[in-house]
Amino acid sequence: MKLKMKHSQRGVTLMELLTVVTVLAILASIAIPSYRRYLLRAQRSDATTALLRLTTAQEKHYLQYGTYVTVPANLPNAHSAGGLGVSATSERGYYTLSVAPRATGYTATATPIAGAGQSEDTTCRTFTIDENGTRTSVNSGGGDTTAQCFR
């Protein structure tokens, strides 16, 4: 008498594989946009930090020389050369910094660099700060988002 031995099935079926791929696709479609929004929010601190650093340098320059630096090209120059000694871009390279003269001081602005990651941030497009420390932020449509963006 011969005994038939059952061989155990090895591998996975096509249906099982398609189920796993479908579940992974659903998870990725939820996780990736959520992670991207998190990155945009986290990288906004690059702009705020750069503006606060620029403001500190402006106050130091004002105390030493009695004037604010209002020429963007002078930002990287040393204090003794009429500049602030700060870079014209933020530390991580997501924003470009500019400074504009006002009647009694200046307005410093951080704008996203095209293609550097933050250009997709439509909620907090531009950050500004003036000589009084007044902070503002606007979205891509020009609406005020200061409370949400400048923390």
C-alpha positions, 0 to 999 in steps of 0.5 A: 500500500502506497501512502500519498503525502501532501506537499505543503504549498510554498510561496504566496498566491497572486491574490495575497500579493495584490492584497498586500500591494493594495494595502501598502498603496493606501497607506502610502497615499495617506502617509506621504502627503501628511509627512510633506505637510509636516516638513513644510511646517518644520522648515518654516522655522528656517525663515523665522530663525533667519529673520530673528538673526538678521534683526539682532544683527541690525540692532547691533549695527544700529548701536554701533553706527547709528543706522540700519542696513537697508541695501540687500547687497550689504547684508553679507558685508562685515559691520565695518564695511557697512553690512551685517555679516549675515548671509542673504539666504537662510541657514538651511537654504530654503529662503532668501533674505532681503531688507527694504528701507522704511521711513524710520527703519527697515523691513526684512523679508524671507521669501522661499527660494524656487525649487528649494522645497518651501516654494510649495508652502502656500500657507506661509509664503512670505515672512517679514519683520521690521525694526520694531519687531512686528512680525507678519506672514502672508499666504500665496494669495496675500492673506494674513497668516501671522498667527498660524505661521509666525510662532 
